[in-house]
């Protein structure tokens, strides 16, 4: 309606620069911008597409130092995501005060904690009339979505958690942050040492974004909240053990880059419970394992199975072999009947009729 307080416009999704996608692959998508009122302040949300019946919506949550555009645009503009977005609406959630053009918080505003931010998401779902989500979170956003899934399991059908650290910040981390400027601390959080040392253009781009595009006052509050987080306290269910164990009830895909500073934390998370092209293909398999998009094309990942740089070789490296072997030993109590997992399809070690409830992918 013309009286709607929300900004609304049609967004034409184009292939990324340098993509081989044909112009006919472009599609029109309705984009709505909403400010959702919560007890912890307004949360800026961007809804792309129209929710389809009882089908879940893909909901994203970004990392510290980023917003939904800088965190997810590269992934969602990738040609392989176009097929997925034709089947699912996407709701991008920005943490309070982190979106483009955000006003500075008023004096006395108390920023929500990492326990309170997940509590605001049911209000986001209610605002849009959504029954459930498939969550994609990076870093701080992965932590928030994991806690949301622990507290509201009926609202989460699946999770993709990138570079998650389920542990509280240690005193060594706290001390390091005290002697490092905020932009440099965020760069060390977002990128590994090799990338910082060798990919100067990329690092310069993100440093410029953090310093010039983010509201520094608001950003400080979000970083402080993340650094004050507590352990997620996820436990692995044991046959015959406690029935009230605190664990993720939904299928979960854990993703980490080989050079990511979060690699050890992600691997340890896997004992408790890809780059855009690789990640989108892995996401397709993940969705198929949940019973959606059975006819989705998988040609890119099939081709990469024989490539020397594929994620299979990355997972078979010396660093991760012991962790993946542990994952194989634990499959007997994490299998589901939804369908075959993408890792089973790649390495042939799984049962043909079962999918892992949580899977680690190293990119």
One Martini backbone bead per residue (centre of mass of N, CA, C, O) as a GRO file, in nm:
protein
  363
    1UNK     BB    1   0.100   0.033   0.015
    2UNK     BB    2   0.130   0.382   0.012
    3UNK     BB    3   0.139   0.384   0.350
    4UNK     BB    4   0.392   0.249   0.379
    5UNK     BB    5   0.693   0.272   0.582
    6UNK     BB    6   0.836   0.107   0.371
    7UNK     BB    7   1.076   0.030   0.175
    8UNK     BB    8   1.041  -0.012  -0.190
    9UNK     BB    9   1.187  -0.238  -0.438
   10UNK     BB   10   1.322  -0.334  -0.732
   11UNK     BB   11   1.553  -0.606  -0.784
   12UNK     BB   12   1.824  -0.663  -0.997
   13UNK     BB   13   1.984  -0.956  -1.052
   14UNK     BB   14   2.327  -0.980  -1.114
   15UNK     BB   15   2.600  -1.078  -1.230
   16UNK     BB   16   2.907  -1.093  -1.165
   17UNK     BB   17   3.197  -0.985  -1.232
   18UNK     BB   18   3.312  -1.222  -1.471
   19UNK     BB   19   3.080  -1.381  -1.539
   20UNK     BB   20   2.931  -1.655  -1.742
   21UNK     BB   21   2.663  -1.559  -1.730
   22UNK     BB   22   2.378  -1.514  -1.876
   23UNK     BB   23   2.141  -1.271  -1.913
   24UNK     BB   24   1.894  -1.479  -1.878
   25UNK     BB   25   1.970  -1.534  -1.561
   26UNK     BB   26   1.825  -1.307  -1.484
   27UNK     BB   27   1.634  -1.158  -1.205
   28UNK     BB   28   1.350  -1.066  -1.038
   29UNK     BB   29   1.340  -0.890  -0.711
   30UNK     BB   30   1.190  -0.838  -0.421
   31UNK     BB   31   1.261  -0.554  -0.200
   32UNK     BB   32   1.261  -0.519   0.158
   33UNK     BB   33   1.256  -0.263   0.417
   34UNK     BB   34   1.298  -0.325   0.771
   35UNK     BB   35   1.199  -0.205   1.100
   36UNK     BB   36   1.233  -0.389   1.390
   37UNK     BB   37   1.077  -0.404   1.688
   38UNK     BB   38   1.247  -0.428   2.003
   39UNK     BB   39   1.364  -0.445   2.330
   40UNK     BB   40   1.671  -0.386   2.176
   41UNK     BB   41   1.568  -0.250   1.931
   42UNK     BB   42   1.631  -0.189   1.612
   43UNK     BB   43   1.595  -0.407   1.322
   44UNK     BB   44   1.750  -0.450   1.024
   45UNK     BB   45   1.573  -0.561   0.728
   46UNK     BB   46   1.610  -0.781   0.432
   47UNK     BB   47   1.373  -0.870   0.184
   48UNK     BB   48   1.403  -1.138  -0.054
   49UNK     BB   49   1.128  -1.197  -0.171
   50UNK     BB   50   0.871  -1.452  -0.135
   51UNK     BB   51   0.720  -1.631   0.070
   52UNK     BB   52   0.656  -2.000   0.061
   53UNK     BB   53   0.450  -2.084   0.258
   54UNK     BB   54   0.604  -2.347   0.449
   55UNK     BB   55   0.864  -2.248   0.364
   56UNK     BB   56   1.155  -2.162   0.442
   57UNK     BB   57   1.375  -1.908   0.534
   58UNK     BB   58   1.655  -1.737   0.460
   59UNK     BB   59   1.876  -1.651   0.731
   60UNK     BB   60   2.095  -1.382   0.807
   61UNK     BB   61   2.419  -1.335   0.987
   62UNK     BB   62   2.671  -1.134   1.071
   63UNK     BB   63   2.967  -0.996   1.142
   64UNK     BB   64   3.199  -0.827   1.274
   65UNK     BB   65   3.252  -0.534   1.072
   66UNK     BB   66   2.973  -0.595   0.939
   67UNK     BB   67   2.721  -0.656   0.699
   68UNK     BB   68   2.509  -0.798   0.483
   69UNK     BB   69   2.662  -0.695   0.231
   70UNK     BB   70   2.970  -0.754   0.305
   71UNK     BB   71   2.909  -1.063   0.382
   72UNK     BB   72   2.682  -1.172   0.129
   73UNK     BB   73   2.697  -1.067  -0.168
   74UNK     BB   74   2.897  -1.263  -0.301
   75UNK     BB   75   2.722  -1.514  -0.260
   76UNK     BB   76   2.431  -1.405  -0.374
   77UNK     BB   77   2.570  -1.325  -0.667
   78UNK     BB   78   2.608  -1.596  -0.736
   79UNK     BB   79   2.500  -1.805  -0.980
   80UNK     BB   80   2.426  -2.054  -0.786
   81UNK     BB   81   2.208  -1.881  -0.611
   82UNK     BB   82   1.972  -1.831  -0.805
   83UNK     BB   83   1.830  -2.104  -0.779
   84UNK     BB   84   1.770  -2.083  -0.475
   85UNK     BB   85   1.614  -1.798  -0.489
   86UNK     BB   86   1.368  -1.931  -0.649
   87UNK     BB   87   1.280  -2.106  -0.371
   88UNK     BB   88   1.381  -1.867  -0.174
   89UNK     BB   89   1.365  -1.657   0.069
   90UNK     BB   90   1.545  -1.361   0.200
   91UNK     BB   91   1.675  -1.273   0.531
   92UNK     BB   92   1.842  -0.989   0.631
   93UNK     BB   93   2.034  -0.933   0.930
   94UNK     BB   94   2.099  -0.654   1.131
   95UNK     BB   95   2.258  -0.537   1.365
   96UNK     BB   96   2.244  -0.300   1.574
   97UNK     BB   97   2.388  -0.027   1.399
   98UNK     BB   98   2.524  -0.184   1.116
   99UNK     BB   99   2.399  -0.044   0.897
  100UNK     BB  100   2.355   0.153   0.651
  101UNK     BB  101   2.321   0.469   0.788
  102UNK     BB  102   2.340   0.458   1.084
  103UNK     BB  103   2.254   0.575   1.373
  104UNK     BB  104   2.349   0.698   1.656
  105UNK     BB  105   2.342   0.622   1.958
  106UNK     BB  106   2.207   0.699   2.233
  107UNK     BB  107   2.238   0.804   2.532
  108UNK     BB  108   2.209   0.501   2.727
  109UNK     BB  109   2.230   0.279   2.541
  110UNK     BB  110   2.173  -0.075   2.556
  111UNK     BB  111   2.333  -0.326   2.440
  112UNK     BB  112   2.289  -0.626   2.334
  113UNK     BB  113   2.346  -0.933   2.399
  114UNK     BB  114   2.424  -1.262   2.299
  115UNK     BB  115   2.148  -1.347   2.437
  116UNK     BB  116   1.945  -1.121   2.321
  117UNK     BB  117   1.962  -1.134   2.010
  118UNK     BB  118   1.808  -1.408   1.973
  119UNK     BB  119   1.540  -1.292   2.111
  120UNK     BB  120   1.465  -1.110   1.848
  121UNK     BB  121   1.394  -1.319   1.615
  122UNK     BB  122   1.093  -1.393   1.669
  123UNK     BB  123   1.001  -1.101   1.587
  124UNK     BB  124   1.090  -1.120   1.296
  125UNK     BB  125   0.913  -1.359   1.216
  126UNK     BB  126   0.645  -1.230   1.298
  127UNK     BB  127   0.657  -0.982   1.112
  128UNK     BB  128   0.669  -1.185   0.841
  129UNK     BB  129   0.522  -1.467   0.890
  130UNK     BB  130   0.720  -1.690   1.001
  131UNK     BB  131   0.794  -2.039   1.081
  132UNK     BB  132   1.088  -2.072   0.942
  133UNK     BB  133   1.447  -2.154   0.914
  134UNK     BB  134   1.756  -2.101   0.733
  135UNK     BB  135   2.068  -2.056   0.862
  136UNK     BB  136   2.323  -1.790   0.804
  137UNK     BB  137   2.643  -1.767   0.967
  138UNK     BB  138   2.904  -1.532   1.076
  139UNK     BB  139   3.055  -1.572   1.347
  140UNK     BB  140   2.863  -1.394   1.534
  141UNK     BB  141   2.616  -1.495   1.367
  142UNK     BB  142   2.660  -1.795   1.430
  143UNK     BB  143   2.624  -1.774   1.733
  144UNK     BB  144   2.337  -1.656   1.732
  145UNK     BB  145   2.200  -1.890   1.569
  146UNK     BB  146   2.276  -2.117   1.760
  147UNK     BB  147   2.126  -2.005   2.006
  148UNK     BB  148   1.852  -1.992   1.872
  149UNK     BB  149   1.834  -2.303   1.817
  150UNK     BB  150   1.853  -2.387   2.118
  151UNK     BB  151   1.592  -2.208   2.212
  152UNK     BB  152   1.438  -2.254   1.899
  153UNK     BB  153   1.399  -2.540   1.738
  154UNK     BB  154   1.116  -2.502   1.580
  155UNK     BB  155   1.245  -2.247   1.391
  156UNK     BB  156   1.481  -2.456   1.293
  157UNK     BB  157   1.590  -2.651   1.008
  158UNK     BB  158   1.878  -2.502   0.958
  159UNK     BB  159   2.252  -2.479   0.946
  160UNK     BB  160   2.505  -2.227   0.860
  161UNK     BB  161   2.839  -2.226   0.997
  162UNK     BB  162   3.076  -1.964   0.991
  163UNK     BB  163   3.330  -1.930   1.192
  164UNK     BB  164   3.277  -2.058   1.467
  165UNK     BB  165   3.275  -1.957   1.825
  166UNK     BB  166   3.168  -2.125   2.125
  167UNK     BB  167   3.356  -1.950   2.296
  168UNK     BB  168   3.478  -1.771   2.524
  169UNK     BB  169   3.669  -1.520   2.599
  170UNK     BB  170   3.986  -1.491   2.673
  171UNK     BB  171   4.239  -1.326   2.839
  172UNK     BB  172   4.430  -1.314   2.594
  173UNK     BB  173   4.233  -1.173   2.403
  174UNK     BB  174   4.178  -0.928   2.579
  175UNK     BB  175   4.472  -0.825   2.586
  176UNK     BB  176   4.509  -0.790   2.278
  177UNK     BB  177   4.275  -0.578   2.241
  178UNK     BB  178   4.405  -0.353   2.426
  179UNK     BB  179   4.664  -0.323   2.198
  180UNK     BB  180   4.439  -0.282   1.970
  181UNK     BB  181   4.286  -0.166   1.727
  182UNK     BB  182   3.983  -0.208   1.601
  183UNK     BB  183   4.047  -0.261   1.300
  184UNK     BB  184   4.281  -0.470   1.356
  185UNK     BB  185   4.112  -0.669   1.519
  186UNK     BB  186   3.910  -0.729   1.288
  187UNK     BB  187   4.109  -0.834   1.080
  188UNK     BB  188   4.210  -1.074   1.265
  189UNK     BB  189   3.919  -1.201   1.271
  190UNK     BB  190   3.859  -1.228   0.949
  191UNK     BB  191   4.172  -1.305   0.909
  192UNK     BB  192   4.448  -1.454   0.824
  193UNK     BB  193   4.786  -1.422   0.822
  194UNK     BB  194   4.835  -1.482   0.520
  195UNK     BB  195   4.630  -1.275   0.407
  196UNK     BB  196   4.747  -1.023   0.542
  197UNK     BB  197   5.037  -1.058   0.406
  198UNK     BB  198   4.930  -1.104   0.080
  199UNK     BB  199   4.628  -0.950   0.066
  200UNK     BB  200   4.630  -0.620   0.043
  201UNK     BB  201   4.373  -0.530  -0.108
  202UNK     BB  202   4.163  -0.669   0.066
  203UNK     BB  203   4.243  -0.547   0.338
  204UNK     BB  204   4.210  -0.250   0.252
  205UNK     BB  205   3.908  -0.265   0.192
  206UNK     BB  206   3.814  -0.348   0.482
  207UNK     BB  207   3.947  -0.120   0.638
  208UNK     BB  208   3.791   0.105   0.496
  209UNK     BB  209   3.511   0.009   0.577
  210UNK     BB  210   3.544   0.017   0.887
  211UNK     BB  211   3.629   0.326   0.903
  212UNK     BB  212   3.405   0.466   0.684
  213UNK     BB  213   3.116   0.288   0.696
  214UNK     BB  214   3.118   0.256   0.995
  215UNK     BB  215   2.981   0.299   1.301
  216UNK     BB  216   3.195   0.325   1.557
  217UNK     BB  217   3.012   0.332   1.806
  218UNK     BB  218   2.834   0.089   1.732
  219UNK     BB  219   3.059  -0.117   1.682
  220UNK     BB  220   3.173  -0.125   1.968
  221UNK     BB  221   2.920  -0.257   2.094
  222UNK     BB  222   2.923  -0.523   1.932
  223UNK     BB  223   3.207  -0.614   2.009
  224UNK     BB  224   3.162  -0.617   2.314
  225UNK     BB  225   2.941  -0.831   2.311
  226UNK     BB  226   3.110  -1.058   2.180
  227UNK     BB  227   3.348  -1.045   2.400
  228UNK     BB  228   3.104  -1.127   2.628
  229UNK     BB  229   3.063  -1.401   2.577
  230UNK     BB  230   2.949  -1.728   2.612
  231UNK     BB  231   2.919  -2.037   2.622
  232UNK     BB  232   2.720  -2.266   2.453
  233UNK     BB  233   2.711  -2.562   2.563
  234UNK     BB  234   2.755  -2.805   2.377
  235UNK     BB  235   2.628  -3.136   2.338
  236UNK     BB  236   2.673  -3.474   2.293
  237UNK     BB  237   2.489  -3.726   2.224
  238UNK     BB  238   2.430  -4.025   2.423
  239UNK     BB  239   2.365  -4.335   2.430
  240UNK     BB  240   2.183  -4.353   2.732
  241UNK     BB  241   2.173  -4.074   2.813
  242UNK     BB  242   2.078  -3.775   2.828
  243UNK     BB  243   1.767  -3.623   2.720
  244UNK     BB  244   1.858  -3.301   2.800
  245UNK     BB  245   2.054  -3.229   2.602
  246UNK     BB  246   2.252  -2.964   2.468
  247UNK     BB  247   2.148  -2.935   2.129
  248UNK     BB  248   2.131  -2.959   1.802
  249UNK     BB  249   1.829  -3.046   1.611
  250UNK     BB  250   1.957  -2.965   1.344
  251UNK     BB  251   2.090  -2.943   1.059
  252UNK     BB  252   2.457  -2.900   1.014
  253UNK     BB  253   2.689  -2.661   0.863
  254UNK     BB  254   3.039  -2.651   0.886
  255UNK     BB  255   3.249  -2.364   0.814
  256UNK     BB  256   3.601  -2.337   0.696
  257UNK     BB  257   3.894  -2.192   0.649
  258UNK     BB  258   4.218  -2.287   0.635
  259UNK     BB  259   4.313  -1.966   0.713
  260UNK     BB  260   4.141  -1.936   0.947
  261UNK     BB  261   4.119  -1.822   1.281
  262UNK     BB  262   3.864  -2.046   1.332
  263UNK     BB  263   3.944  -2.344   1.280
  264UNK     BB  264   3.966  -2.470   1.567
  265UNK     BB  265   3.679  -2.400   1.663
  266UNK     BB  266   3.523  -2.562   1.447
  267UNK     BB  267   3.640  -2.840   1.504
  268UNK     BB  268   3.546  -2.846   1.803
  269UNK     BB  269   3.246  -2.826   1.737
  270UNK     BB  270   3.225  -3.102   1.588
  271UNK     BB  271   3.276  -3.271   1.856
  272UNK     BB  272   2.990  -3.161   1.971
  273UNK     BB  273   2.778  -3.234   1.724
  274UNK     BB  274   3.332  -2.195   0.059
  275UNK     BB  275   3.363  -2.043  -0.096
  276UNK     BB  276   3.123  -1.950  -0.306
  277UNK     BB  277   3.117  -2.200  -0.496
  278UNK     BB  278   3.140  -2.422  -0.277
  279UNK     BB  279   2.916  -2.323  -0.084
  280UNK     BB  280   2.672  -2.335  -0.276
  281UNK     BB  281   2.693  -2.638  -0.334
  282UNK     BB  282   2.680  -2.733  -0.041
  283UNK     BB  283   2.401  -2.599   0.006
  284UNK     BB  284   2.245  -2.770  -0.190
  285UNK     BB  285   2.294  -3.039  -0.053
  286UNK     BB  286   2.175  -2.957   0.217
  287UNK     BB  287   1.887  -2.901   0.111
  288UNK     BB  288   1.841  -3.181  -0.008
  289UNK     BB  289   1.871  -3.331   0.269
  290UNK     BB  290   1.593  -3.173   0.364
  291UNK     BB  291   1.392  -3.198   0.088
  292UNK     BB  292   1.497  -2.986  -0.116
  293UNK     BB  293   1.563  -2.946  -0.436
  294UNK     BB  294   1.595  -3.231  -0.610
  295UNK     BB  295   1.673  -3.082  -0.912
  296UNK     BB  296   1.937  -2.972  -0.857
  297UNK     BB  297   2.227  -2.864  -0.971
  298UNK     BB  298   2.586  -3.029  -0.961
  299UNK     BB  299   2.825  -2.971  -1.166
  300UNK     BB  300   3.052  -2.818  -1.017
  301UNK     BB  301   3.113  -3.035  -0.795
  302UNK     BB  302   3.162  -3.273  -0.981
  303UNK     BB  303   3.411  -3.148  -1.116
  304UNK     BB  304   3.575  -3.095  -0.839
  305UNK     BB  305   3.641  -3.397  -0.757
  306UNK     BB  306   3.908  -3.394  -0.967
  307UNK     BB  307   4.034  -3.163  -0.824
  308UNK     BB  308   4.306  -3.057  -0.641
  309UNK     BB  309   4.129  -2.807  -0.491
  310UNK     BB  310   3.932  -2.952  -0.338
  311UNK     BB  311   3.757  -3.010  -0.041
  312UNK     BB  312   3.848  -3.300  -0.010
  313UNK     BB  313   4.153  -3.244   0.015
  314UNK     BB  314   4.125  -3.053   0.253
  315UNK     BB  315   3.999  -3.274   0.447
  316UNK     BB  316   4.262  -3.480   0.391
  317UNK     BB  317   4.450  -3.343   0.553
  318UNK     BB  318   4.658  -3.351   0.819
  319UNK     BB  319   4.495  -3.158   1.006
  320UNK     BB  320   4.186  -3.302   0.953
  321UNK     BB  321   4.186  -3.615   0.970
  322UNK     BB  322   4.124  -3.667   1.272
  323UNK     BB  323   3.847  -3.521   1.268
  324UNK     BB  324   3.704  -3.685   1.045
  325UNK     BB  325   3.734  -3.958   1.180
  326UNK     BB  326   3.564  -3.882   1.422
  327UNK     BB  327   3.312  -3.828   1.257
  328UNK     BB  328   3.281  -4.123   1.152
  329UNK     BB  329   3.254  -4.260   1.437
  330UNK     BB  330   2.980  -4.069   1.504
  331UNK     BB  331   2.745  -4.146   1.296
  332UNK     BB  332   2.546  -4.344   1.443
  333UNK     BB  333   2.417  -4.073   1.620
  334UNK     BB  334   2.369  -3.856   1.346
  335UNK     BB  335   2.165  -3.985   1.178
  336UNK     BB  336   1.935  -3.960   0.905
  337UNK     BB  337   1.631  -3.985   0.680
  338UNK     BB  338   1.643  -3.750   0.463
  339UNK     BB  339   1.938  -3.807   0.335
  340UNK     BB  340   2.216  -3.765   0.154
  341UNK     BB  341   2.513  -3.651   0.204
  342UNK     BB  342   2.768  -3.466   0.058
  343UNK     BB  343   3.003  -3.630   0.181
  344UNK     BB  344   2.911  -3.908   0.090
  345UNK     BB  345   2.918  -3.841  -0.216
  346UNK     BB  346   3.235  -3.782  -0.220
  347UNK     BB  347   3.366  -4.040  -0.028
  348UNK     BB  348   3.188  -4.309   0.031
  349UNK     BB  349   3.145  -4.357   0.369
  350UNK     BB  350   2.847  -4.368   0.374
  351UNK     BB  351   2.526  -4.418   0.407
  352UNK     BB  352   2.281  -4.422   0.166
  353UNK     BB  353   2.029  -4.342   0.392
  354UNK     BB  354   2.214  -4.107   0.524
  355UNK     BB  355   2.252  -3.805   0.730
  356UNK     BB  356   2.420  -3.570   0.862
  357UNK     BB  357   2.370  -3.338   1.112
  358UNK     BB  358   2.684  -3.272   1.106
  359UNK     BB  359   2.911  -3.068   0.903
  360UNK     BB  360   3.239  -3.040   0.772
  361UNK     BB  361   3.386  -2.761   0.592
  362UNK     BB  362   3.683  -2.710   0.400
  363UNK     BB  363   3.823  -2.416   0.207
   0.00000   0.00000   0.00000
